[in-house]
Amino acid sequence: MNRLLCLVFPILLSPLAAQDIGADRQIHLRYATFDPAVSQAATPKMLRGGPATKLWIVQFDGLPTEARRAALRSAGAQVHGYLPENAYVVRMSHTTQEIVARQPGVRSATYYHPAFRLEPELVAAVQKTTSDDEPRKYNVVVVDKHTDKPALMKQIQAIGGKVDHEQIGSILLEVSLTRAQLAQAARFDEVLWIDRWTPSELDMNNARIQGGGNHVETFGGFTGKGVNGHIYEGLQSTHYDFNTTPLNVRSSGAAQSHGHCTAGIVFGNGKSNASGRGMAPDARAFYTTYTSVSGSRWQVVDTLVRTHQVMFTTASWGGGRTTVYTSVSADTDDIIFDHDMAWTQSQSNSSSTPSRPQAWAKNIFSIGGVAHRNNSNPADDSWRAGGGSTGPAADGRIKPDLCAYYDSILCSDRTGSSGYSSGDYYTNFGGTSGATPICAGHNAIAIQMFAAGTFSPQRVPNGTVWQNKPHFSTLKALQIANAAQYAFTKTSTDNRREHCGWGFPNLKTMYDRRAVHYVVDETDILRQGEGMAYRIAVPASTPEFKASLCFADLPGNPSATLMRVNDLTLRVTAPNGTRYWGNVGLKDGNYSVKDGARDVGDTVENVFVKNPQAGVWTVQVGAFLVAKDSHVETSTVDADFGLVVVGGKFVSKTKVGLRVGAFDVFGVGCPSSSSCSPSLSRNWTKTSTNATTTATKIAMWDAPNAPTTICGLDLYMGAKTGAVDLNVSIYDMDNFGEPGNLLATQKLRVTSVSTYKVTFPKPFQLPTSYFIVLDNTEKLILPDSTSGELRFHHEWRSNSWVTWIYAKRWQYRIHTVTSNALPRLAGTGSPTIGGTFNFGLSNARGARPAIFLLGASDKAWGALRLPWRFIASCDLLVSGDILWGLVTDQSGNANFALTIPNDTGLVGIVAFQQFLVTDSGNAIGLIASNGGRLQIGEF
């Protein structure tokens, strides 16, 4: 069959033009994930957009482009932060919104509701009606930090709130508000996001050996000379362990024992104890006592860079632990992006994922910890023996980035009895507080090595370290590409990727393999749809080939669930044609596996190959999406990146166009001969509070976590007296968060309190938000459980729906088509020329004949218009230009592997797919899956 396809593919697909089918249609928010063109997320009335709000979500029908953004601006809209996928937060009037919604390429233009702008816990908090409404402190992320703060501060004060800290230069504003004021503030058009403020909290001679500090000093003379670094804590500046007196920046300069130890790990000269010599004793130290800082953190870093030419900063403290990307995470990304500052940050010490919010930032160096048993042998290092916080990030990004010692670190201490010990040094500093400055010290040496021209020609020949330092993205890639990984497998429970990141920094490897480094230090610029291809000659007997990509990204919107804004991706091709995508396989082991799906979430991507084939390797960096300008030095919307390749010699480079392969599905299958049974329960305790109501209808809101085909439901309720007839209905949600279109209804008679089953006439797919609506509720004992979670509902009173109520533990069970449900087509693999793409069938009947259809159209098959309904609820969705017979296995699964010819003439072509399966679920004995749409790419 594959040989046949190679022959007929060009003929079959030649009439088709390239299409943009790679668009994710969902908006991914922490509040809800929904398709804005299909349904809206339910929102409490008090937190719903309306005539007075001017923030909208504008989603395009494909990848956003500068032409599309310019069209919005021409209509009078202000385009602000990116939202996944293919959407932006846009500020505009309602009149402008009507114009924008009709523009070509705009898929939807819907409210950026105040509910979307609040941390989920705050959505529930503002709806409380209790009297204990004392002010508390919040972080506000402003839509535009350059223009919005003056107006927002006035509005906060006008409603009785307090501005605690302006945070000059930052995206943040710190305010104190009551719950009522918080609900008002969420409606202001300058507010992108609000979450809870938390106070700052601390994270409490072998490192130089294991990390290679001694080696590069002995053989290269690298000790940090010419490098300026910063400790974001107080220290004892007069201590004799510093070669030069550390300089205080924008604070009282008060000493802190914790901060002094971290400073000693980086800058200590070892005079108090030779075994406590720091990583970079000849670097110059600057410091800021964070408890008495003057100004915002953005201002501190701005002063460090502009006044003192500081090249790295480190912090072993942070905001209250969290598992998500917060306002503080976004602020961290913004500070690093604006100042190109290498910032190491402790992950924290929770032994699990709760970490410092700064550590979840994309641009930061997040540092984990391993217990090292007080020796320099990495073979017995163990994350489990320590207590470091772990990744991954909530959106799947790999964290931490690097790791170092968690325990028994000997370092400088404040003199006399003012520090942790009675002497002038301390033998037991640790936690990720100790690991973080170890990595910062490695950064200091790597900066000096880079600036000396060790890996590539100097930017300014014979210039200063400041003039020749690497961009933070390049430094991060350099450290990761050379880090010593800890061995682990998919089944390991210690020293996994989420425990140790990419490993322990290794300056020895970095220096010893300096001749086989190729470095791109943000010098190659890409626009969306462009890529760079680098050819690297790898000699025989090379032990490892490593390619590391890191790019500076703008802050994500904390209201979203995916933090990546721009999307740059790494792909490496071996001389024999084997392809490796960045990060594929590296969450389960130390070396990459071929093929797979590209990483769409990380801003750090790696390809590591053991014993690489000799020959010319191709390293490609592709700009799949440049949603925001990250190379601000030019007037166009473009992006730059840091790239480090270790293991070969540079041959050549070429700019290439990205012709991207993609696959998505459409339509729905038709039901097989399968059962309808409970699969989703809400508070199903079969207990009753005997609650009643005077409302004549109740609408219980729900949102499934995954596509759900409903066929019925159970309710535990009864009649107040006698028998009551009622309608049980399913509605979608309208733009006002109320029941909209009727999807299904069924009559029901209830008597005493018991379980009542409702079966709908035919199965149907639930929307992303829907309501279960009961009428005649004034005659019912409601389905309210005695335990469980509170759930939202509306009540029908005086001919209208009353605003959201959050006071009942509604109890019901959704029945879905289970076992052999709707036959489902899905795709995996690489839809690129020369690649193989697998079409999978699931949820069919076992051991049944089936047909795979591959066609050129989803509009017509000869004279037959598509979709064509061949029997109730069953549609033919694609043309059957090529048919292939197969049989499902005992579980109802089948697979068809499509080998795409290596012909550039096929790039951009679109083909359509569907499965037909024999089944007794209908009169003609044939049912259909959903459809597939594949676009052939080169990348």
N, C-alpha and C positions, 0 to 999 in steps of 0.2 A: 504493500500500500504506500509506504513512504517513497519508493522509487516512482510510483505512479504520480504521487503528489508533486515530486520534483519536476515532472514533465508538464503537468496540467496547471500548476500554480500560476505561472505567468499568464497563461491564456485565460484562466478563470477570473483573475483579479485585475486584468489590464484596464477595464473601464473605470476603475474606482480611483477617486482622488484621496489624498491624505486627509485625515480628520483628527481633531483633537479629542480623543476619547479618554484621556488619562485623568479626567477630573473626578475627584472625590466629591460627592454631592452633599456630604454631611458637614454640619457645623459642629465642631468638637469643643464643647464648653464644659467646665466643671459642673455647671448647673444642669445641663442636659446635652445630649447629642441628638441632633434632629436634622432633617432635610427641610430647609426653609421654603422650598418651592412646593412641598407636599403638605407639611403640617407645622404647627408652631408649638414650642414648649409651653406648657401651662405655667402661668405666673400669677402670684397673688395680686389682686387688684391694686393694692397700695404700692406694689413694686412693678407696675406695668407701664410701659411707654404710652404716651398720649400726646394731645395737641401741644403741650408745653415742653416736650422733650425733643431734642434735635440730634441725638446720636442714633445711628442706624448701622446695621450690618448689611453691606453690599457684597453679594457673592457673584462671581463671574461663572460663565458656563464652561470655562476651561482655565488654563493657567493665566494669571494676571500678567498683563504687559504694560509697558509705559504708555502705549497708545490708549489703552483702556483706562488707565489712571488719569491720563491727560483729558480724556473725554469727560470724566467725572468732574475734574477741576473746571473745565470749560463751562459746565452746567451750573457752577457755583458751589460745588461740594468741596469740603476739605477732607482729604484722604489721610488717615492717621494709621494706627497700628494694624498690623496684619493679624488675621485670624485663620486658623486652619479649618477647612481647606479652601483656598482660592477666594478669600474674602478679606475685607477690611472694615475697621470701625471708621465710619464716615460721619462728619458733622455737616448737617445741612437742614434747611427749612423743609417743611412739608411740601411746599410748592416745588422745590428742587427735587425732593424725593420722587414726586410723580414724574418728573422729566427723566430722572436717572433710571427709574424702573422700566422705562420704555426704550432705553438705549440698547443698541445691538451688543450682544455679549453679556449683558447683565441678566443673571438668572433670577435673582431675588433682591429686594431691598426692604428689609424688615427691621423692626425696632431692636435696638440694643437696649433691652429692657433694664431698668434699675435692678431687677432681680439678678440679672447676669453679672452685674458689677460688684456683687457682694460675695464674700466668702460664704460657702453654703451654711455654716453654722449661724451666720448673721441673718440669713434669710428667715430662719425660724425665730431668731431672737427678736427681730423688729415686729413680729406679729403677736408677741406676748402682750397681754392686757394687764399684767400685774403692776402694782404701784411702785415697786422697787426699780426705779428708772434713774439710777445714779449715772453721771457721766463716766465714761471710760475712754481709754486712749486707742486711737486707730492710725494706721498708715493709709494714706490716700495716694494712689498713683494717678497723676494728672494726664490728661490726653496729650497736651503739648507743653512740655516743661519750659519752653522758651516764651510762651505768651499767656498761659492760663492761670498762673498762681495768683497774681494780684486780684483778679476778679473773683476767683474761688475763695480766697481768704476773706474778702468782703462779704461774700454770701454766707460763709461759715459763721462769721461773727454776727451777721444780720439775723440768723435763726437762733442765736444764743449760744452757739458753740465757741470753742476756744482753739486758737491756733497755737500749738505748743512749740513747733519748730518749723521754720520755713524751709529748711534744708536747701539752701541756695545752690543752684546748679544741678540739683538732683531731680529725678522724676517724682520724688516723694514729698508729701506734706504730712506732718504729724499734727493730729487734731484730737480734741476731747469732745465727745458728743454723748447725749442721752440716746436711748433707742429711738425715740420719736424724731430727734434731730438727725440720727443716722439715716432713717427712712427718707427724710427730706434731702439730705446731702447726696444720697444715691441718685437723685433725679437731676442733679446739676450736670450741665452739658460739658463741664470741664473734668468730670470724674470718669476715669477709665475703670478703676478697681478700688475696693476698700477691704482691708483685712485687719485683724487684731494686731496691735503693737505689742511687742514683748521686750522685756529688759535684756541687756547683754549678759551672757553667762560664759564662764571660763570652761576650757576643756583640759585638765591636769594630765675613746681612742679607736671603738669598734665601727662606728658609722663611717669614719674617715677611711678605714680599711675596706669595708664591704662596699661602700659607694665609690671607691676609687680616688678619694681626695688625696691620700698620701701618694698614690701612683702618679697622678698628673702633676703634683708639686715636684716630685723627684725627677720626672722625665721631661716635664714641660715648664716647670717653674710657675704654675698657676696657683695663686693664693688669694685671688679676688682683687688684686691691685687695680685701681682705676674704676672699680665698680662701686656705685652708691646704692645702699639698700636701706630698708625701713622696717622697723618693728612697730606694729600698731598697739603698743602697750608701754607703760612706764618702765624705766630701768634706772640703775644707779650709774649715772653718767661719769662719776669720778672714779669708778672702779679701775684698778690697775690691770684688769684682764682685757681692756680695750687699747689697741695701739694708738687710736686717735679718739678724742673725746666725742661721744655721740652728741648730735645736735637735736634739740627739742624743736618740734614743728607744731604750732597752733594748739598748744595745751599748756597746763600748769607745769608739766615736766616731772610731776611727783613720781617717785620710784615705786615699782610694784615687783614683788618677789617673782611672781609668775612670769611677768614680762622680762625681767632680768635674765632668768634662766633661758628663755627662748632667744634672747639677744646673744647670750653666751654661746649657744649652740651654733649660731651663724657667725658671729664676729670674734669670739673669744680667742685670746692669744696663748692660753695655757699657762700663764704665769702662776695662777693659784694652784693648778695641778696640771701637769703636762698631758695627762690622759684626757683632760677636759678641753683640749684645744678645739676651737670651732672649725667649721668647714671653710670659712673665708676670712682668716684673721687680718688680711691686709685690705679688705673692703672697708669703706667708710660707712659708719652707722648713723642713721637718723631715727628718731622715735617720736611717738605721740601717745600720751597717756589718755586712753579713750574715755576714761571717766570724767575728764575735765576738758574735753576738746572744745575749741572755739570754732564754730561754724559747722558745716555739714561734712560728711565724709568725702563727698565730691570735691568740696573746697580744699580739704586736706590733701587729697591726691593731686589736685590741680597745682597746689603750692609745691608739693614734692617734685612734680615733673617740670613745671615752668621755672621755678626758682632754684631748685637744688639738683636737677638732672638725676633724680632717683630712678633706678631701673627695675627695682622689684620691691614688693612689700609682702609682709606675712602677718597672719593673725591666727592665734590659737584660742579664739573666743568667737562668739557670734550670738545671733538672736535665739529665742526659744526654739527648741527642737521641733521639727516638723517633717512630714514625709512628702510635702508638695512644694512646688515652685510658688513663692509668695512675692509680695511687693518688695521685700528686702532682696530676694533673689534677682528680681528684675532690676532693682537699683544697682546691685553689684555688677550685673552685665553691662548696664549703662555706663557706670564709672570706668570699667575696664575698657570698654569700646571707645569712650571719649578720650582716654589718656594712654592707650596702648601699654598698659601696666601689667607686668607679670605678678599675680597675686596668689600666694599659697594660702589655703584655708583649711583648718582642721575639720574633718568630717563630723567628729564628736565621738562620744564613748558610750553608746547605748547598747552595743552588741547586736544591734538590729538596724532597721532602716531609719528610725528617727535621727535626724541630722540637723546641723546648723543650716538655716535657710540660705546663707551665703554659699554653702557647699553645693547646693543644687543649681547654682548658676552655670551657664554654658561656658563662659569665657574663663572661668577660674581654674586654678590647679587645686582640685579637691584631694585631700590627703588622708588616707587610711593608716592603720597601724598593724604591725606584727610583733608579737613577743619574740625576742631574739636570744633569750637564755644567757644574756651577758657575754656573748661571743660574736665573732665576725663570720661565722659559718652559716650561710643561708639555708643549709639543708635541714636545720632543726627550727627554723622560724615558723611561727604559727599564729594565724589570726585568732583561732579558737582559744588559745592560751592567753590572749589579751582580752580586749573588750571594745574594739573600735566599731564605730557605726559603719553601716554598709550601704551599698546600692542595691538594685538599680534605682534611678530616679523614677518618679511616678509615670513619666511618659516613656520609660524603657531605656533612657540614655544610660550608658555605662558610667558608673561612679563607684568608688572614687577614681581619680585619674592615676595617682601614684601612691606608694606607701613607704613607710620607714619604721624605725623602732618605736615600740609602744611602751617599753619598760627599761628600767635600770640605765638611764642615760646620765652620764657624768658630765656636769657642765658648771659654768661659773654661777656663783650665788652672791647675793648681797653680803657685804662684809659684816663680820661679827655676828651678833644675834639678831640682826634685822631681817635676815632671810630665812630660808627653810632649815638651815643647819647652823651650828655655832661657828663653823669655819667659813672660808670664803669660796667654797665650792660645794656642790650638792651631788650626791651619788645616785639618787633615785628619782630623777625627774622622768616623767613619762606621759602616757596617754597619747592621743593624737596631738595634744599640745606639744609633745616632744618630737613626734614624727614630722610635724609641719615645718618647723624651722630647719630640721635636717634637710628636707627637700628644698627649702628656700636657699640654704647654703649651697646645695648642688646647683641651683639656678645661678647663683652668683658666679661660680666657677665656669659654668657653661657659657654665661654671657661673656666672660673674659676670653674664653677660648674662641668663641665665635668672632668677637670683635678683633681678635688678633689675626683673623684670616685663616684659621685652622681648617675650615670646611669649604670656604668659598672666598673669592677675592673680596677685599675690604671695600665697603661702600665709599669711604673717603680714605685713599691711600695714606698711611702714616698718620691717620687721624686719631681722635680720642676714642675711648671705649664708648662714650655717649654717642658719638657720631657713627659708630660702627656696630652698635648693639643690635641684636635680632629683634624683630617684632615679637610680641608675646605669643602670637600664634605659631611662629616658627620655633621659638624656644620650647613651647609645649610639644610640638611635633618632634623636635630634637631629643628631648628627654624621653618621650614615649618610645621612639624608635630604638633607643639604646638601653632602655630599662631592662633589668634582669627579671624575667618573669618567674613566677612560682609555678611549679608543675601541678597540673590538676586535670581532671577529666569531667565528663558530664555527671558522673556519679559521686564526685568528691564532695566532702563536707567541710573541708578546710582549704584556705588559701585559694578560693575560687576568684573569678574575675570580679564579682560584686564585693569581695572582701578586700582584695589587694590592688584592684585596678590593673594597670598595665605593668606593675612591678616596682621594684626598688631602683631608684636612679643609679646609673652606672657610668661614671665619668671615665673609668678605665677603658671600657669597651668603646666609648665615644672617642677617646683619644687614640687608642690603638688601631681603630678602623677608620681613622680620619681620611685616609686616602681613597676609601670607597664610599664616601658620602657625596650625594648630590642634593643641594638645598635650593629651594625657591623661597625667598624671603619677601613674600607679598609683592613680587615684581611682575608677575603675569596677571593680567586683568581679564576678567570674563564678564560678558553680558549673558543674559538668559538665553539658553540654547546654544551656547558656545562651550568648547572644551579645549584642554591642552593635552597633547600626547607627547610623552617623554620616552625616548628610547635609551635603555640602559644595558650596556654589555656586561653580562655576568660571567666571570671566568669559571672554569671547572674547579670542583672541590670547594666551592664557596659554602660555608656551613649554614648560613641563613641569608635570606633576602627579606628586607623589611621596608615597607613604604608606609609612612604616616602622614595623614592629612589633617590639618586643623585650620579652621577659619573663624575669624571674629564675627560674631553674630549680634544683631541688635537685640534689645531686651524683648522677651516674650510677653504676651498679655497673660497675667495670672488668672484671668477668667477662663482661659483655654485649657485643654488637656494635653496639647502638643506644643512644646515651647520653641521648637526650631522655627525660625522665620525664613531665612534663605535656605536653599537646599543644594549644597555642593556634595558631590559623591565621587568616591575613589573606585577605580577598577583597574586591575592589573592583568595583563595577558602574557602568558609564558611563550617561549619560542615555538612550542608545539601547538599553540592555540588554546590551551586551557585557560579559562578565565576565572578570576577571583574578584568578588565584590568586597568592598570594605566592610570589615567586622563579621562577615559571614563565617560561622564556625568558631569565632573567638570568644563567645560566651560559654562554650563548652570545652575549650582546650586552648593550647598555646599556638596552634597553627591553623591557618585558613583552610577552608574546604571550598572546592570549586562550585561554580554556578550559584544557585540560590537566588534570593531576592535582595535587591539593594537596600541599604539602610536609609530610611527616610526621616529619622529622628535625631541622630547624633551629629554634633558638629566636630567630632573627632572620629576619623575612620582609619583603620589599619588593615594592611595585608601582610601577613607573616608566613613565609614559606621556608620549610626546612629542606636542606640539601637541594637547592634549586637547580633546574636544568641549565647547563651552560648555553650561552647564546644571548641574543638580544631580547630583552623583556620590554614591554610597553606599559608604561604607567600613565593612566588617563585620569584627569580631574575634569568633571563635567558640572556645569552650572545648570541644573535642571530647573531651578526656580530662583530668581533674584527679586523677591517681593519688596525689599527695601534696599536703598543704596548703602552699601557697606564700604565702598572705596570712594570716600568723600572727596578725595583730591581731584576728581574729574567731575564734569557737569552732568555726565550721563549716569544712568542707573546701572551700576556694575558691582562686581565683587572681586576681592583678592583672597589670598590664602597662603598659609605656610605649608610647605611640603618638604619632607626629608626622606630620601631613599638611601638605604644602606645595603651595600653588597655588590656594587658594580660601578662602572665608569660611564659617565654621560656620553651619549653619541650625538643625539640631535633632539629637537623639539619642534612641534608643529601645532598651530591652532586648528581646531577641527569644529565642524558643526555637529550638534547633538541631534540626531534623528532617533527619537526615543520610542522604544516599543512599549506597548501598554495592553492591558486586558481589563475588561469589566463585564458585568452581567446585567441583564435587563429582563423585564417581564417576570412571570411566575409560572411554575409548573401546575399541572392539574392533579387532583387528589388520586391516590392509588387506593386499592382495596385495603384500607388500614383502619385501625380503631381510633376512637375519640376518647381520650382519658385524661385525668387530671395531671398537670405537670408544673403549674405555677401557683403557689399558695400565698395568700396574704393573711397573716394572723389566724390561720385555720386551726382554732382550738376547740371548736364546737361547744363553746360556752357563750353565754349571753348576759349582758348587763341589763336586759329588759328595757333598753332605752327606747323612747318614743319621740315623736316630733309633731309639730303643727304644720310643718312645711308639706306641700302636696307632692313635691318631687325631690329626689336626692340624686346628685351626680357625683359619683366617686371617681376621682382622677387616678390614672396609672400611666406608667411609661415602661414598656418592656426593655430589658437590657439587650435583647437580640431580636432579630426578625421572628415573629410569632404568628402561627396560623391557628386561629381560634375556631373551635367547633361547638363549644358550649361552656357553661360555668356552673358552679355550685354556690349556693347562698345558705347561710345558717340563720334563719329568722322565723317569724311567725306572724299571726294575726292577733290584734288586740282581742277581738271577739269573733266567733264564727269563722266564716271563710271570706277571704279577700281575693278578688281577681285583679291582677296588675300586669303591666307590660315591663319586661326586662329588655333594655335596649343598649346598643353600643353606638356611641357617637364619636366622630373625630373632634378635634379641638379647633375652634375658629381663631381669628386673629386677636380676639379679646380674651382668650383663655377660657372660653365657655363652650358648652356643647354646640357643635356645628352641624355637620351632615350626618344623617342617620345611616349607619352601616348595616345594622341588622336588628331585628326585634322578635320577641317571642312572648306569647301570653303564658301566664303562670297563675295557679291557684294555690294559696297557702292557708293553713289552718293553725295548728299548734306549732310551737317552736321546734324546728327540726331542720334537716338538710333537704334543700330543694334543688333539683337539677334542671337546668335549662339547656336544651339542645337547639342550636340554630339551624335553619333550613339547609345551609351549605357552609362549609368552611370558608374563611376569608382571612386575609392578612391584616393584623392590627397595625394601625399607624404608630408613629413614634410616641404620640401622646393621645390618649383616648379617655372616654368617660363611660362608666357603667351607670346607666340611668334607670331608676325605679320610680314608678308613679304610684299614686294612692298611698303614699308613705305615711300620711296622717292616720291611717288605719292599721299600721304595721308595728310590730316589735322589731326594731331595726337589727341588721346584721352587725352588731357591735360586740367585739370580743372583750373578755375581762382582762386580757393581757396581750402584749405585743406592741407594735409601733403605731404611733399616731399617723394618720394619713389625711391628705387634703380632700375636701369636697365642697360642692356648691349646694345651696338650698333654693328651691323655687318658692318665692313669696311675692305676692302682689304683682303677678304676671311678669316677673323678671328673676334672673339668677342673682342671688345675694353673693357678695364678694367671698373670697376664699376663707374657708374655715378649717382649722387644724386641731380638732378636738376629739375625733373618734378613731377607734381601732377597727376599721372596717375589715370584715372577714369574708373572704370568698376564695374560690379555687377556679382557675382558668383551665378549661379542657382544651387540649391541642391535638392535632393530628399527629399521632406518635407512631413509633416503630417505623414502618414503611410509609413515610409521609409524602410530601410533595417531592417528586424526583428533582434532584438539585445538581446543576452543572457548576463546576468550579474549575479554576485553572491555576497551575503552578509551573514555574520554570522561567525561561528567558525567551520572550517573544521577539527574538532578534535573528537576523540572517545568520545562518550557520549554527543556530541554536535549536534546542528541542523544547517544545512546550507541551505539557501534559494536561489533557482535559479529563477531569474526573467526574464520574456519575455516582451519586449516593442517594439513599432513601428510596431506592426502587425495590421491587420484589426480588427475592433471591432466585437464582438460576432461571432467569427469563431471557428470551431473545430480545435484543435491542438494536437500534440503528443509530449511528452517529451521522449527523448531517453537517456538511461543510459547504457554505454557500457564499455567493458574492453580494447578497442583498438581504436586507430586512424590510424591504418595501414591496418587492414583487418577486414571484417565481413564474417566469413566463407571463401568461395572462392572469395569473392568480395574484390578487392583491394581498399583501401581508400587513398585519397578522390576520390569519384566516382561522375562524373558529370552526373546527371540524366536528365538535360535539360540545355540549354544555360544559363550560368551565375549562375547556381544553383548546389551546391555540397553537397553530403552527406559526412560528415566529421568524423562521429563516428559510431561504431558498435551499433546496437540496441538490445543489449542482454536483456534489460528490457524496455518495452514500457508502457507509461501511458497516457491515454486520458484526455484532459481537454478542456475548452472553454475560449477564451479570453473575457475580459469584454468589455464594450462599448468603452473604450479608447484604446483597442488593447493590453491590458496588461494581463499577467497571472503569476502565481507563483507556484512553486513546492518546498515544504519543505522536505528536506531529513534528517531524523534522523539517525545518524551514531551509530551503536551499540558500547557499551562500551567494546570493545574487543581489547586488545593490539596487537593481531595478525594482525589487520588491519593497524597498524601504518606503514607509508611509502608506502602504496598501492596507485595507481593512477587510477582514473576512468575518463571517458570522457562523455560529455553531449552535446545535441543539441535539438533545437525545430524545428518541422515541422508544418506549418500552412497552412490551405486551403486558397487559394487566386486565383483570376482570373488574376493575373499578368503574367501568362504564360499558355501554351497550356494544361498542365496536371493539372492545378489548385492547385498546391502545391509549396510552397516556403520554404526555410530553413533559420535558423538563423546562426550566427557564432557558433563556437564550444567552449566548456569549458573543462578545464583540472583541476581536483581536486586531490590534494595529501592529504591523511589523516594523521593527526599528533596527537601527545599526548599533545602538548603545543601550 
